[in-house]
């Protein structure tokens, strides 16, 4: 697979680059978009010219304390909660407040027993970070049934050493490099 003329990547598994552009839904809003297809929002996460419309998550180009809000799930969850609170404030006749992102930390896994966890108060890597990553991701799933199913599927994959491929395709594509 070729990424650029100067770089090639040898791989044994499918590669993916999700999240590189915003959803096509953004074009229907009729607002200016940035290069990634995100909509610039007001400090309260509404559209600047349509205060009744809120945009959150990967679709929003939002700022908190003059810094861009990262396109990660914890930020999207906080944005959704803030938008809901602003709707309730509107219904009560109260003024809106700007969105303030609180970075709870960063988690990343790079393989079996390999991960990093960075929090404002400490950092850890390796086996402990890997278990922390698993726990936090299951904790944030909605509903006991979803948590149980994911825990069972991850446990099965762990003990059978199966590598899961999470590929979404519209049709079967062929790799030109074979």
C-alpha positions, 0 to 999 in steps of 0.5 A: 500500500502506498501512502505517498510517493516517499513512503510505503507501508507493508501490512498484514492487516487492513488499514483504515483512516476514519475520521479524516473528514466531517460527515457530509451532513455538514454541507446541508447546514449551509454554514462555512466548513473548514478543510476537514469538513467541520462546522465552526460553532459559537462558544455555546456550540450552536450555529452562529446564525441559527441559535436553535441548531447545535453541532457537537462531536466530530462535526463541530469545530469548537473552541474551549478557552481559545484552544480547539476541542479535540475530536475524541469521544470524551469531548463529544460526550461533554459537548452533547451534555452541554448542548442539552443543558443549553436547551434547558436554559433556553426553556427556562429563559436563562442565558447560555454559557460557553462550552468548557472542555475538561480533558480527563486524560488520554488512553491509547492501546497499541496491542496486547498488554501494551497501552498508555494512560496519561492523566493530569495527575499521573501517567502509566504505560504497559500492562496496567495501562492496557487493563485500564484502557479495557475497563474505561472503554467497557465502563463508557458503553451504554447499558449492562447488556452492551458491556457484558457482550463486549466483555465476552467478545473481548475475552474470547478474542483474548484467550483464543488469540484472534485478531478482530477486523473491524472493516466497514465497506460498501463493496469488496475492494482489491488492494492494487499492491496485492 
